[in-house]
Amino acid sequence: MENNNDLSALYHLISKIVRERSSKRNFLSDDVSIDILKDIIKDASRAPSGTNTQPWKVTCVTGETKKKLTNAVLEAAETGDATLEYEYMPPKLKEPYMSRKRAVGYALYELYGIERDDYPARKAAMLRNFEFFGAPVGLFFRMDRELLYGSWLDVGMFMQNIMILARGKGLETCPQQAWCEFGPIVHRVLGIPNDEIIISGMSIGYASKARENTLVSERMPLDDFTTFLN
Ligand SMILES: Cc1cc2nc3c(=O)[nH]c(=O)nc-3n(C[C@H](O)[C@H](O)[C@H](O)COP(=O)(O)O)c2cc1C
C-alpha cells in the first residue's frame, strides 16, 4: 500500500486538477498532437461502466471535416433548422435549477462584455460553440441508441476522465451539448449511423487568455446537497 505521504500528495494533486478544471470558451489555434489525444482517450477508457459494457464511442474531428461540420451547423442555425438529438433538460426548468442556469449565463455575458438584453450579441456568443470556440479538435461522444440510463452514466464518467486527463497535458476542454441541437447534421457530416446517439460534443485544445476563460462557476455548499446518516 502507498504510504501516507504519497497518498496525501496524490490527493492534493487530484483535488487540485478537479477543483481547477473549468469549461473554457476561447482556444488558441495551436494543434494538439494525435499521440496526446490517443493517450488521453485510452487512459479515459479506464472509466468504470456497468458490468464493464464500455458503451462509449468517440469521434475526433480536425481539419477539413471540422470545417465542414462548422459550416453545415452554422448554416442550419442561420435558417433555424434545429433538430434535437435528445432532450437534455425538461422544457420548463424548475427552481433552483433555473436560477443556477441564469447565474452562469449572466456571469459569462459579463465577461464577454455583453449586456443581458443584447440578444444578437448573446446569439453570436452561443454560435461560437459551433466553431469549437476556436479549438483545433472536437470530440463527439456516442453510444448505441438502444442502451439505457446506466450507460449514459458510464459515458459521463468517461467524459469526465477526458476532461481531467486533458489538464495533465496542459489542455483545456468545454463539454458541448449544443451540438445535439443539430443532431441529424452531425450524424450526416460525421457519418454516424442512426442506431447510435450523440451524447455530447467537446472542444479540446490550449486555452487563450480571453476574459471568458476566467469564469469560475458557483457551487453549492456541501451541506446543501449532502445528507449524512448514521
Ligand atoms: C454535458 C454537458 C454539456 C455542456 N454543454 C455546453 C455547451 O453546449 N456550451 C457551453 O458553452 N457549455 C456547455 N457545458 C458547460 C457548462 O455550462 C459548465 O460545465 C457549467 O456551467 C459549470 O462550469 P464549469 O464547467 O466551468 O465548472 C456543458 C456541460 C456539460 C456537463
PDBQT file of the ligand as one rigid body, heavy atoms in Angstrom, charges set to zero:
ROOT
HETATM    1  C1  LIG A 301     -22.860  17.500 -20.692  1.00  0.00    +0.000 C 
HETATM    2  C2  LIG A 301     -22.522  18.965 -20.688  1.00  0.00    +0.000 A 
HETATM    3  C3  LIG A 301     -22.852  19.736 -21.774  1.00  0.00    +0.000 A 
HETATM    4  C4  LIG A 301     -22.494  21.089 -21.822  1.00  0.00    +0.000 A 
HETATM    5  N1  LIG A 301     -22.791  21.820 -22.954  1.00  0.00    +0.000 NA
HETATM    6  C5  LIG A 301     -22.288  23.072 -23.068  1.00  0.00    +0.000 A 
HETATM    7  C6  LIG A 301     -22.435  23.780 -24.298  1.00  0.00    +0.000 A 
HETATM    8  O1  LIG A 301     -23.048  23.314 -25.249  1.00  0.00    +0.000 OA
HETATM    9  N2  LIG A 301     -21.863  25.002 -24.400  1.00  0.00    +0.000 N 
HETATM   10  C7  LIG A 301     -21.177  25.572 -23.354  1.00  0.00    +0.000 A 
HETATM   11  O2  LIG A 301     -20.681  26.698 -23.516  1.00  0.00    +0.000 OA
HETATM   12  N3  LIG A 301     -21.030  24.926 -22.170  1.00  0.00    +0.000 NA
HETATM   13  C8  LIG A 301     -21.554  23.688 -22.029  1.00  0.00    +0.000 A 
HETATM   14  N4  LIG A 301     -21.373  22.990 -20.852  1.00  0.00    +0.000 N 
HETATM   15  C9  LIG A 301     -20.564  23.578 -19.770  1.00  0.00    +0.000 C 
HETATM   16  C10 LIG A 301     -21.408  24.006 -18.578  1.00  0.00    +0.000 C 
HETATM   17  O3  LIG A 301     -22.020  25.222 -18.838  1.00  0.00    +0.000 OA
HETATM   18  C11 LIG A 301     -20.459  24.084 -17.385  1.00  0.00    +0.000 C 
HETATM   19  O4  LIG A 301     -19.973  22.804 -17.087  1.00  0.00    +0.000 OA
HETATM   20  C12 LIG A 301     -21.130  24.649 -16.127  1.00  0.00    +0.000 C 
HETATM   21  O5  LIG A 301     -21.547  25.960 -16.328  1.00  0.00    +0.000 OA
HETATM   22  C13 LIG A 301     -20.168  24.594 -14.936  1.00  0.00    +0.000 C 
HETATM   23  O6  LIG A 301     -18.995  25.312 -15.269  1.00  0.00    +0.000 OA
HETATM   24  P1  LIG A 301     -17.551  24.661 -15.284  1.00  0.00    +0.000 P 
HETATM   25  O7  LIG A 301     -17.559  23.524 -16.273  1.00  0.00    +0.000 OA
HETATM   26  O8  LIG A 301     -16.654  25.780 -15.767  1.00  0.00    +0.000 OA
HETATM   27  O9  LIG A 301     -17.238  24.192 -13.917  1.00  0.00    +0.000 OA
HETATM   28  C14 LIG A 301     -21.789  21.661 -20.743  1.00  0.00    +0.000 A 
HETATM   29  C15 LIG A 301     -21.506  20.874 -19.634  1.00  0.00    +0.000 A 
HETATM   30  C16 LIG A 301     -21.850  19.554 -19.607  1.00  0.00    +0.000 A 
HETATM   31  C17 LIG A 301     -21.504  18.727 -18.412  1.00  0.00    +0.000 C 
ENDROOT
TORSDOF 0
